[in-house]
């Protein structure tokens, strides 16, 4: 736990106690969102932050003890997940509840798993979490429409955020040189590289597979992040004979991330064409926009609303085996386009709607509304 207790009660009113529970560690995306909102609240609330570290059960019990002791007026769950929701329930469900999420667990589990227990658990998680919430905060308009269509009320859109002071295009020749990428076209992906056997792939599969259609070009793929999919992607690249054109960076600090992103010539943002992906939003898109490089994205979800048609690639169904070849054709077009940097720079103004300062202020206002 880190405590953000701030402010002192004035003569007329005691600031509400607010507990932020992030489904992730300190420094993770969920933790950052909670921290930003807590800071935006400032002395108007007495904020405490809790983070999930380790297993679900242990985290839920540990957080529940602290929440029970604090007895917050408002509990703010950053991401709808088992551990944060269980912690609030175990603590006795004190005060009001806000659920802030950019995912659809029920639809996602249906896509990647046939396990009936997991499917029931995901449906129950949504039913309890959304059903008990006094306010639901979602990251995109498609999610709001879906939840309202299912009868949930008090749904508000507050998008993902990006620190625009930190995320700016930089010159990063030393990083490119250190990775042996001088003179090549770099296609980058940042994220947690999962792998789903039921689908036969995961994040990055489309990029590595696309390389086999680009043998005549100096195109390399850079993966920034960790995850169980990394060994699978390395194996796929080796099988294709493209090992030397796949570079895995591992996780980098948030402060270093803009420099690593800036070394890329283009970014990929791929989501399957199914209900969970139309709903899911990602902090990667605002970050990519702020760096000002062309983005090749599947024509799904928030990206389909924001990006120009020339950067959208059709994705057919839940797992499109033809997508990598279509993606390769678009990479080839960018490779041969001398104006590509200008096209990327034109995206930077789109990032302003995701300015974390404004996003946090909007979410803080929701907290105070619910507290009152």
ROTOR-766463 format. One record per atom (N, C-alpha, C, O): x, y, z. Coordinates in pm, whole numbers, plus 50000, padded with zeros to 5 digits. Example, Ala and Ser with C-alpha at 12.3 -4.5 7.8 and 13.67 -1.06 7.14 Angstrom:
<zadrens>
513194943150780/512304955050780/513204967050780/514244966850846/512854977550708/513674989450714/512905000350787/513415011450804/
</zadrens>
This chain:
<zadrens>
500854988250000/500005000050000/500885012450000/501925012850067/500475022249926/501055035549943/499925044849978/498835043949921/500175053750068/499115062550117/499235076150055/500315082050051/498115081050006/498085094549952/497175103350035/496475111849980/497185101550165/496325109650251/496715124250234/497875127850251/495755132350202/496065146350175/494945155150223/493775151150225/495315167350264/494315176950305/493885175150449/494095164550508/493315185150503/492785184550638/491345189250635/490995197850555/490515183850721/489105187850722/488965202750750/489645208250837/488085209250675/487825223250708/486725223850813/486205213650858/486385235850850/485435237350961/484055232350924/483285228151011/483725232650795/482375229450754/482195214950708/481115209250719/483295209050655/483085196250590/484335187750597/485445192750578/484165175050625/485285165750625/485405159550486/484425154050436/486575160250423/486725154350290/486435139350293/486805132650389/485795134150192/485475119850190/486735111350185/487765115450131/486635099350241/487725089650232/487515081350106/486435075950083/488575080250025/488485073049898/489595062649891/490765065949910/489235050249865/490215039449848/490305035749700/489305031949639/491485037049643/491735032849506/492375018949509/493415017049574/491775009349441/492314995849433/492654992949287/491774992249201/493954991349261/494424989149124/494694974449101/495314967849185/494234969348990/494474955348955/495854954148890/495974950748772/496874956948968/498234956148918/499194962349016/498784967849119/500494961648986/501514966349079/501714981449073/501174988148985/502474986549167/502915000449163/503675002549032/504544994548997/503365013248961/504025016048835/503345010148714/503705013348601/502345001448736/501584995848624/500545005648574/500325016248632/499895001848463/498915010848401/497745013848494/497305025248505/497225003348562/496095005548653/496515014148771/495785023148813/497715011448824/498205019348936/498395033948899/498105042948978/498905036248777/499105050048734/497785057448723/497685069048763/496755050848670/495455057348656/494905061048793/494405072148812/494985051748889/494505054849022/495285066149086/494705074949151/496605066049068/497445076449126/497125090149068/497065100149139/496905090448938/496585103248872/495275109048926/495175121048951/494285100448943/492995105348992/493115109949137/492535120149175/493865102349216/494055106249356/494735119949365/494345128249447/495725122149282/496415135149283/495495146349236/495575157549286/494635143349140/493695153449092/492685157149201/492235168549208/492345147649286/491445150549397/492105159749499/491455168649555/493395157649524/494125166049617/493465166649754/493045156449806/493385178549813/492825179849948/491315178249955/490735178450064/490675176649840/489225174749841/488825160849888/487645158249912/489795151749900/489515138149946/490725132950022/491855137550001/490485123450110/491565116450181/491745103050111/491015093550137/492715102550022/492865091149931/493925081349979/494985085350028/493615068749965/494565057949992/494565048849870/493525046249810/495765043949834/495885035349716/496365021449756/497245019849840/495745011549693/496114997649714/496414991449579/495814994849477/497374982249579/497814976049455/497784960849469/498084955249574/497424954349360/497474939649358/498914935249333/499494938549229/499474927949426/500804922149410/500714907449448/500194904149554/501204898749363/501124884549391/499804878649346/499154883849256/499414867649412/498214860449371/496924867749405/496914877049486/495834863349341/494544869849359/494044868749503/493604878649562/494094856649559/493514854549691/494284862349797/493704869349879/495614860949794/496424868049891/496264883049881/496164889949983/496224888149759/496054902549740/494704907249791/494594917549858/493664899449759/492304903349801/492204904149952/491624913450006/492774894250021/492704894150168/493494905750227/493024912650318/494704907850175/495544918750227/494874932350207/494844940450299/494334934750087/493704947650059/492424949150142/492114959950191/491674938150156/490424938850231/490644943250375/489854950750431/491754938550435/492044942550573/492224957650582/491694964150673/492974963250488/493204977550491/491944985550463/491694995850526/491134980750369/489904987850335/488914987150450/488214996850479/488854975650515/487954974450630/488344984050742/487484989950808/489644985650761/490134994950864/489855009350825/489495017550911/490015012650697/489825026450652/488355030250647/487995041650678/487505020650608/486075023050587/485855035250498/485365045450544/486225034150370/486125045650280/484685048950246/483795040450249/484485061550215/483185065950165/482985061350021/481855058449980/484075060649945/484035056249806/485205046749780/486345049849817/484945035449719/486005026549672/486015027149519/484985025549454/487215029449464/487375031249319/488215019649268/489425019049293/487585010349196/488294998949139/488815002649001/488045006048911/490135002048985/490725004648854/490914991148786/491864983848816/490034988048696/489884975548621/488954966248698/489064964548819/488034960248623/487144950548684/487854937148680/488094931448573/488184932148798/488944919748811/488594913448944/488024919849032/488954900548958/488524892949075/489104898549204/488364900349300/490404901349208/491024905349334/490494918649387/490114919249504/490434929449307/489904942049360/488454940949407/488104945949513/487614934349326/486204933249365/486054924749489/485284928149578/486794913549495/486714904949614/487174912349738/486604910649846/488214920549725/488704928149840/487624937249896/487444938150017/486904943949808/485834952949853/484724945149921/484194949450024/484364933749864/483294925649922/483714919850056/482944920050152/484944914650064/485424908850190/485484919450300/485264916550417/485804931850258/485884942950355/484504947150405/484404955750493/483464941250349/482124944750392/481414954350300/480394960150337/481954956150179/481364965050078/481064978850135/479924983550128/482084985550193/481814998450257/481565009550156/482165009750049/480685018650191/480475030750112/479985028149971/479365017849941/480285037849884/479885037049744/480985030049662/482125028949705/480615025249544/481555017949458/481575023849319/480525026149258/482795026449268/482995030349128/483845019649062/484905016049113/483395014548950/484165004848871/484635011748744/483825016748666/485945011948724/486565018648609/487265007948526/488215001748575/486835005648404/487374994548326/487404997448178/486585005048126/488354991148110/488414992047964/488304978447899/488594977047780/487884968247975/487814954547925/486424948647942/485604953648018/486194937747869/484954930247879/485294915747913/485414907547822/485454912448042/485894898948079/485014887848022/485524877747975/483704889648026/482794879147979/483044875847833/483204864147798/483074885847747/483254883547604/484674878747573/484864870647482/485664883847648/487034879947621/487264865147654/487894858047576/486764860647768/486934846647805/486224837547707/486714826647676/485094841747658/484404833847555/485264832147430/485194821947362/486074842247400/486914841947281/488114832647300/488434824947209/488774833247416/490074826447430/490014813347507/491004806147511/488884810047568/488814797947649/487474791047634/486424797447628/487524777747630/486304769847628/485994764347767/485024756847783/486774767847868/486584763048003/485294768748060/485174780948076/484314760148091/483014765348138/483114772448273/482344781748298/484034768148359/484184774648489/484664788948471/484154798048536/485654790948384/486164804448360/485074813348299/484974825148331/484284807548211/483214815448147/482164819748249/481714831248247/481784810748337/480804814148440/481384824548535/480694833948574/482654822848571/483294832148663/483364846248604/483134856048675/483674847148475/483754860348410/482394867048405/482284879048427/481354859348376/480004864948374/479574869548513/478954880148528/479914861648614/479574865248752/480314877848794/479754886448862/481574878948755/482374890748788/481704903448737/481594913248809/481244903148612/480574914848556/479234917348624/478894928748654/478484906748648/477144908448705/477234914748843/476454923748876/478174909948924/478314915349059/478964929149056/478474938549120/480054930448982/480784943148980/479944954548925/479834965048988/479364952448809/478544963148751/477244964948828/476754976148844/476694953748875/475424954648945/475524962049078/474574968849118/476674960949146/476824967549275/477374981749262/477374989249359/477844985349144/478504998349126/477495009849130/476405008949075/477895020649197/477115032949194/477425041249070/476615049549030/478585038949010/478955045248883/479905035848810/480815030148871/479695034348680/480595026348596/481315035948502/480685043548429/482645035548506/483455043748417/484085034548314/484775024948349/483845037448186/484425029548078/485305038547993/485225050748002/486155032347911/487165040047837/486735043547696/487385051747631/485645037547647/485245040247510/483755039647491/483035033947573/483275045547381/481835046747355/481185033347326/480015031347358/481925023947265/481335011047233/481005003247361/480004996147367/481835004647463/481584997947591/480365003847659/479534996547714/480235016947656/479075023547715/477785018547648/476805015447715/477805017847516/476625013247443/476294998847479/475124995447496/477324990347492/477104976347526/476464974947665/475494967647682/477014981947763/476494980747900/475084986347913/474244980547980/474834997647849/473495003247855/472494994147785/471334993347825/472934987147679/472064977647612/471744965547698/470744958747677/472604962947798/472384951747890/471664956248016/471494948448110/471234968948019/470424973748130/471174980548243/470564984348343/472494982248229/473254989348333/473135004348312/473165009248199/473015011448422/472855026048414/474045032948480/474945026348533/474045046048475/475135053848534/476485049748476/477425047048549/476545049448343/477785045948273/478355058648211/477645065948141/479615061248236/480255073548188/481565070148118/482325061648165/481825076648005/483065074447930/484135084247976/483945096447968/485255078948024/486455086848054/487615079047991/487925068048038/488245084247890/489185076147810/490465072747882/490735077647992/491255064047818/492605061547864/493395074547860/493035083847788/494475075047938/495255087247944/496685085347902/497205074147901/497335096347867/498755096347834/499375109147890/498775119847884/500575107847944/501295119447997/501945126647880/502985122347830/501345137547837/501825144547718/503125152147743/503805155947648/503475154447868/504765160447896/505885150347877/506995153847837/505595137647906/506585127047892/506605121147752/507665118947694/505405118547696/505325111847567/505385122147454/504385127847413/506605124147408/506875133047295/507875126347203/508715118547250/507805129147072/508785123046980/510195127547012/510445139347035/511115117947013/512515120647046/513415115046937/513005106446859/514645119846933/515665113646851/516305102546933/516755104947045/516345090246878/516875078846952/517855070846867/517715058646859/518835077346804/519765069846718/520615059846795/520975049446741/520925062946921/521775053846997/521065040647027/521705030147033/519735041247046/518985028947071/518945020446944/519175008446948/518665026746832/518645019446704/520015013246677/520125001546638/521045021046697/522405016046669/522745004246760/523314994346716/522385005446887/522684994846981/521974981746949/522464971046983/520834982746882/520064970746845/520384966046703/519804956346655/521324973046637/521674969246500/520584972446400/520384965146303/519874983646423/518734987146338/519024999146248/518095004846191/520285002846233/520615013946143/520235010346000/520584999745949/519505019545937/519185017645795/518055008145766/517845004745649/517295003645869/516174994645843/514875001545884/514885011445957/513764996145835/512435001145869/511944993445990/511814981145985/511675000446100/511334993946228/509834994746252/509265005646258/509214983246267/507804982146304/507744978246451/508284967846490/507104986346532/507114984146676/505764980846736/504724985346689/505804972646843/504624969546924/505054970247069/506104964847105/504264976847153/504524977447296/503364971347370/502204973847337/503664963147470/502564957347546/502964944947622/504144941747633/501964937947673/502134925047740/501834914247638/500704912947591/502844906347605/502714896947493/502164883647543/502894874747587/500844882647534/500134870547574/500144860447461/500534863547348/499694848247493/499594837747391/498404829147426/498274824647539/497524826747328/496304819247352/496284806847262/496024807947142/496554795147320/496564782847239/495264780447165/495274775047054/494134784347225/492844782247159/492744789947028/492024785946936/493464801247019/493464809146897/494654805946807/494594807646685/495744801246868/496944798546790/497844810646776/498644811446683/497724820046870/498574831946861/498274841646972/497594838347069/498784853646956/498594864247054/499184877047000/499484877946881/499364886947086/499924899647045/501284897546980/502154891147039/501474902946861/502734901746790/502734890946685/503604890846597/501784881546692/501724870646593/501594876246452/502244871346359/500764886546437/500524892046304/501774898846249/502034898346128/502564905146338/503764912146293/504834902346247/505424904146141/505074892046328/506104882146291/505684874646166/506514872246078/504424870846156/503954863746037/504064872445912/504354867445804/503824885545927/503914894645813/505314895245754/505474898145636/506354892345835/507724893245785/507974883845668/508804886845581/507284872545665/507554863145555/507064868345421/507454863145316/506224878545424/505764884845299/506584897245265/506294904245168/507614899845345/508424911945326/509914908445317/510774916245359/510204896745261/511584892145256/512484901145172/513694901545194/511904908345079/512724916844990/512964930745047/513644938844983/512424933645165/512574946945224/513354946245355/513334936045424/514014957145388/514734958045516/513754962245625/513804973545675/512864953145661/511854955445764/512154946545882/512314934445867/512234952446002/512434945046126/511284948046221/510664958646214/511014938646311/509964940046412/510604941146549/511484933146583/510174950946627/510654952946764/509484951346860/508444957846844/509644942646959/508624940447061/509124946247192/510174942147242/508384955747249/508774962447373/507834957647483/506674961647488/508334949147569/507504943647675/507844929047701/508744923347639/507104923147795/507324909347835/506034901447815/505024906747768/506094888647851/504894880447847/505174866547795/506214864147734/504234857347818/504424843347778/504444841347627/504834830747579/504024851447551/504044850147406/505414852147344/505624848347229/506354858047418/507674861147361/508374848447310/508824848347195/508494837747390/509144825647337/508424819947215/509074814947123/507094820747213/506334815647098/506644823746973/506774818246864/506754836946989/507034845546874/508464843546824/508714843846704/509394841346916/510754838246873/510804825146796/511504824046695/510044815346844/509994802346775/509394803846636/509884797846540/508334811846625/507714814146495/508684821046399/508784817346283/509404831146449/510374838146366/511484828646320/511914829246205/511944820046410/512974810346374/512494800746267/513214797646173/511244796046283/510674786746184/510584793146046/510754786345945/510324806146042/510224813345914/511584817345859/511694821445743/512644816145942/513944820845901/514124835845921/514934842145854/513334841546015/513354856046037/513874859846176/513584870846224/514614851046240/515084853846376/515864866946385/515724874346482/516684869746284/517524881746289/516714894446269/517214905546290/515464892946226/514624904846202/513604907146313/512754915946303/513684898946419/512814900746535/513664904546655/514624897546689/513314915646718/514054920746832/513114921946951/512094928746942/513434915447063/512614915947183/513364924047289/514454920347330/512774935047332/513444944547419/513244941247566/514094944347649/512114935147599/511764933647739/511054946147789/510804955447713/510744946147917/510034957447975/510994969047998/512114966948045/510594981047966/511384992947993/510585002048085/509365001048092/511265010848153/510585019948245/509695029648168/509905032048049/508705034948237/507805044548174/508595056648124/508295062048017/509595060848200/510385072448161/511195069848035/511445079047958/511605057348014/512405053847896/511555050347774/512045050347661/510275047247797/509435042347690/509335051747570/509425046947456/509155065047589/509085073747470/510295072847378/510145073647256/511485071147434/512685070047350/512655057147270/513025057147152/512225046147332/512165033447259/511075033747153/511255028347044/509955040147183/508915041447082/509375050246966/509045047846850/510135060547000/510555070046897/511525064046797/511685069446687/512155052946832/513065046746736/512315039246626/512905035146525/510995037546645/510195030046549/509765039046433/509585051146449/509595032946316/509095040146199/507585038946187/506945047246121/507005028846249/505555026746247/505175017946364/505995010246415/503915019146406/503405010646514/502275001946460/501605005346363/502094990446527/500964981746497/500024981346617/500464980746732/498734981746590/497704980646694/496634971346640/495734975546567/496734958746675/495864948446617/494914943046721/495314938946830/493624943146687/492604936946770/491714928446679/491424932046565/491284917146734/490404908346657/489024914746645/488664923546723/488274910246547/486964916246519/485874908246591/485224899746531/485704911146718/484724904146801/484254913846909/484864924346927/483184910646981/482644920147079/483644924847183/483664936647217/484494915847234/485434919947338/486444930147286/486844939047361/486844929047161/487824938247106/487214951647069/487884961947077/485964951847030/485304964747005/485164972547135/485224984847136/484994965247245/484844971547375/486194975547433/486344986347489/487184966547419/488474968747485/489154981147432/489194983547311/489694989047523/490535000347483/491914998247543/492084990047633/492865005547494/494245003347537/494975016547549/494805025647467/495805017447653/496625029347668/497705030447562/498345040947550/497915019847486/498925020447379/498565030647273/499435037847224/497285031347236/496895040447127/497205054947159/497805061647075/496825060347276/497195074247305/498715076547303/499175086847254/499475066947355/500925068247354/501495068347214/502375076347182/500985059447129/501445059146990/501135072446920/501975077946849/499915077446942/499535090146879/500475101346920/500875109546837/500825101747049/501665112647100/503075112347042/503715122747030/503565100447007/504925099246954/504975103546807/506025107446757/503825102846737/503775108246601/504395099546495/505175104346413/504055086746496/504475077546390/503215071746327/502175071046393/503285067446202/502115060946143/501705048646225/502555041546279/500415046346233/499885034846306/499075026446208/498155031446143/499405013746198/498595004446119/497754996346218/498284988346294/496454998546216/495564992446314/494464984646245/494034988346135/494014973946309/492834967046258/491644976546274/491574984446368/490724975546181/489574984746175/488534980446277/487434976146242/488904981746405/488094976846516/488174986846631/489244992246659/487054989346697/487044996846821/487445011446807/487185017846705/488075016646912/488405030846918/489285035346803/489125046446753/490205026746760/491085030246648/490285033346523/490655042146445/489185026246503/488375028346383/487695041946386/487335047246281/487515047646505/486925060946517/487945072146496/487595082846448/489195069546531/490195080146536/491105080846414/491405091746365/491555069346366/492605069246265/492055071346124/490915067646097/492845077346035/492415078745895/492305065045828/492955055445870/491475064445724/491235051645657/492515045145606/492615032945604/493485053145566/494725047645511/495535039945615/496445032545579/495215041645743/495935034445849/495125023045908/495575016546002/493935020445855/493085009845905/493114997845811/493044999345689/493224986045870/493314973645793/492144964745832/491894962545950/491434959645734/490274951045760/490694938345835/491664931845799/489934935145939/490164922746014/488864914746011/487824919846051/488924902345963/487734894045947/487604884146062/488414874946074/486594885946145/486234876146245/487144875546367/487954884546392/486984864446441/487664863146568/489154859946554/489924863246644/489564853746446/490994850946423/491204849946273/490824840146209/491824860246218/491924861946074/493294857446024/494284864546039/493344845545965/494614840145916/495144847945795/496334847045763/494284855445729/494724863345615/495204877245651/495714884545566/495044881045778/495414894545819/496894897745801/497214908545753/497824888745839/499234892145825/499644895945682/500494904645663/499054889445583/499424892745445/498894906545406/499594914245341/497664909645447/497134923045420/497954933645495/498224944445443/498334930245617/499164939445695/500504941645627/500994952945622/501094931145576/502384932345507/502284941745387/503204949445360/501174941145316/500994950145201/500974964745246/501514973445178/500354967345361/500294981045410/501644985645464/502004997345451/502394976445525/503754979745568/504614983145448/505414992545452/504454975645341/505204978345218/504884992345165/505784999545120/503614996045170/503235009445122/503885020245207/504355030345153/503915018345339/504575028245425/506075028845398/506665039645394/506665017245381/508105016345354/508485024545232/509535031045228/507625024345132/507905031145005/507375045345001/507505052144898/506775050245112/506145063445113/507085073645176/507285073245298/507645082845100/508575092645158/507895102545252/508575109445328/506565103445248/505855113045334/505355106645463/504575112745536/505815094545492/505245087245606/505465094345738/504595093845826/506605101145756/506845108045882/505875119645900/505405122346011/505575126345792/504585137145800/503205131645837/502465137845914/502885120045783/501585113845814/501505109945962/500445110946024/502635105646016/502655102346158/502535114746245/501775114846342/503275125246210/503235137646289/501835143546291/501465150246388/501065141246185/499705146546179/498785140146283/497695145246309/499225128946344/498405122346445/498565128546584/497715126546670/499645135946605/499935140946739/498785149046798/498475147146916/498135158046723/497015165446782/495885156546835/495155160646926/495735144346779/494685135246827/494945130646969/494025126747041/496215131047010/496545126247145/496055135647254/495965131747370/495745147947219/495395157847322/494105154447396/493925158347511/493215147147331/491975143247398/492215132947508/491325130147588/493445127247511/493795117247612/494755122847717/495335115247794/494925135947720/495825142347816/495465137847958/494355140048005/496425131448027/496125125348155/495675135648259/494875132348347/496175147848250/495745158048345/494235160248335/493545161148437/493735161248213/492305163548193/491505150948226/490445151848288/492005139348185/491335126748216/491195125048367/490125121348416/492265127848441/492225126348587/491265136248651/490555132648746/491235148448602/490295158348657/488855153848637/488015155448726/488575148348521/487215143748493/486825132248585/485715131748637/487755122948605/487475111648693/487345116248838/486515110948912/488155125948878/488055131149015/486695137349039/486125136049148/486175144248939/484835150148953/483785139348973/482825141249048/483955127848907/483025116748925/483095111649068/482055108949129/484285110349121/484455105649259/483695114749356/482985109949444/483855127549340/483185137049431/481675136649415/480935137749513/481215134949292/479775133849268/479195121749340/478155122549405/479885110449327/479405098249391/479485099449543/478605094649614/480545105749593/480695107549738/479575115849797/479165113549910/479085125349720/478035134149770/476655128049757/475665134349795/
</zadrens>
